[in-house]
Amino acid sequence: MGNKMNYEIIKNLNDQTKIAKYGEELFVLKEIPLSDTDMYKKLINLNCSNIVKFYDTVTIDGCFFVVEEYVNGITLKDHIDTIGCLDDEQTKYIALQICNGLKEIHKLGIIHRDINPNNIMITSDGSVKIIDFGISRTVKRNQSFDTEILGTQGFTAPEQFGFHQTTAKSDIYSIGVLINYMKTKQLPGVKLTNGWLSEIVLKCTQIDEINRYDDIDDLIKSIEKKNKANHFFKSIPRFRKGVWWHYIISIVYYITLFVFLLFSLFTGISAKDSILTFGFFFFAFALPVPILTNYYNWTSRFEFIKNKTRFKKILIQIAFACLSVVVSFICIIADANP
């Protein structure tokens, strides 16, 4: 144990938490039971950017305290209260950093047991840290259930209510609830997020832990895999905004283009004939659509167009679409006069 004289207490946040100063640096001192000192010794030796840093344990007036870094930032709850629900990219970024932190403590046999928006800090530089290990525990062999029922209501896995011992899958349950909260500010049972993250939330929050992800690595792989698939899907023209009628029009458009491609390949007498036939379909039907719909905002990528008025941009779009049709007829003439 360290000596209390090393730290100057400058503020009592509550009976168990104090702000202390050592030299010019600020620290947080949290009272801990003697039985938790072995767990905190493991955390003191842990070096993970996504876990609040623990430095020492000290005694103050006969009580044991752990010394941890003072995090300059705000809680995830305050962050969401300020800016509103997060988008998929922000949610994925925060979730993966939390997973990285939990992965490291799980290796030590430590379960956090209270992952919720108040125990996640967003630092001033945008990184994410897990704080408050007040009800964390180490996995005990030959123990069938937890002796204490603790945790934040709504974010706590069912097994924490005394049915059997909590494991790493209990933290996975809480991450699922947290992901849903970041997207909707609601618990999954009240309002389930939509999109690719909903599948992850549902698997994380299965009542029977056997049906959840096997471990944090499994969850990380799922987040990254589904996110890549979602990005690919949304990179397809007219699929990015998730509007249902865009999907219908796009599917018809792509099927038609595919049929034109097959037609040109199988009806052409020669390779040149096939190329010219497809060129006609491409310039007459495929290319005018992205030109007229300003696909990827192409009119803002060229100096001679981007500063024009909206009316002039439309005229230019029509002109280029007409030029594409002209090229298509050139392909017909070239094909007809070998």
Rosetta blueprint (number, residue, H / E / L):
1 M L
2 G E
3 N L
4 K H
5 M H
6 N H
7 Y L
8 E E
9 I E
10 I E
11 K E
12 N E
13 L L
14 N L
15 D L
16 Q L
17 T E
18 K E
19 I E
20 A E
21 K E
22 Y E
23 G L
24 E L
25 E E
26 L E
27 F E
28 V E
29 L E
30 K E
31 E E
32 I L
33 P L
34 L H
35 S H
36 D H
37 T H
38 D H
39 M H
40 Y H
41 K H
42 K H
43 L H
44 I H
45 N L
46 L L
47 N L
48 C L
49 S L
50 N L
51 I E
52 V L
53 K L
54 F E
55 Y E
56 D E
57 T E
58 V E
59 T E
60 I E
61 D L
62 G L
63 C E
64 F E
65 F E
66 V E
67 V E
68 E E
69 E E
70 Y L
71 V L
72 N L
73 G E
74 I E
75 T E
76 L H
77 K H
78 D H
79 H H
80 I H
81 D H
82 T H
83 I H
84 G L
85 C L
86 L L
87 D L
88 D H
89 E H
90 Q H
91 T H
92 K H
93 Y H
94 I H
95 A H
96 L H
97 Q H
98 I H
99 C H
100 N H
101 G H
102 L H
103 K H
104 E H
105 I H
106 H H
107 K H
108 L L
109 G L
110 I E
111 I E
112 H L
113 R L
114 D L
115 I L
116 N L
117 P H
118 N H
119 N H
120 I E
121 M E
122 I E
123 T E
124 S L
125 D L
126 G L
127 S L
128 V E
129 K E
130 I E
131 I L
132 D L
133 F L
134 G L
135 I L
136 S L
137 R E
138 T E
139 V L
140 K L
141 R L
142 N L
143 Q L
144 S L
145 F L
146 D L
147 T L
148 E L
149 I L
150 L L
151 G L
152 T L
153 Q L
154 G L
155 F L
156 T L
157 A L
158 P H
159 E H
160 Q H
161 F H
162 G L
163 F L
164 H L
165 Q L
166 T L
167 T L
168 A H
169 K H
170 S H
171 D H
172 I H
173 Y H
174 S H
175 I H
176 G H
177 V H
178 L H
179 I H
180 N H
181 Y H
182 M H
183 K H
184 T H
185 K L
186 Q L
187 L L
188 P L
189 G L
190 V L
191 K L
192 L L
193 T L
194 N L
195 G L
196 W H
197 L H
198 S H
199 E H
200 I H
201 V H
202 L H
203 K H
204 C H
205 T L
206 Q L
207 I L
208 D L
209 E H
210 I H
211 N H
212 R L
213 Y L
214 D L
215 D L
216 I H
217 D H
218 D H
219 L H
220 I H
221 K H
222 S H
223 I H
224 E H
225 K H
226 K H
227 N H
228 K H
229 A H
230 N H
231 H H
232 F H
233 F H
234 K H
235 S H
236 I L
237 P L
238 R L
239 F L
240 R L
241 K L
242 G L
243 V L
244 W H
245 W H
246 H H
247 Y H
248 I H
249 I H
250 S H
251 I H
252 V H
253 Y H
254 Y H
255 I H
256 T H
257 L H
258 F H
259 V H
260 F H
261 L H
262 L H
263 F H
264 S H
265 L H
266 F H
267 T H
268 G L
269 I L
270 S L
271 A H
272 K H
273 D H
274 S H
275 I H
276 L H
277 T H
278 F H
279 G H
280 F H
281 F H
282 F H
283 F H
284 A H
285 F H
286 A H
287 L L
288 P H
289 V H
290 P H
291 I H
292 L H
293 T L
294 N L
295 Y H
296 Y H
297 N H
298 W H
299 T H
300 S H
301 R L
302 F L
303 E H
304 F H
305 I H
306 K H
307 N L
308 K L
309 T L
310 R H
311 F H
312 K H
313 K H
314 I H
315 L H
316 I H
317 Q H
318 I H
319 A H
320 F H
321 A H
322 C H
323 L H
324 S H
325 V H
326 V H
327 V H
328 S H
329 F H
330 I H
331 C H
332 I H
333 I H
334 A H
335 D H
336 A H
337 N L
338 P L
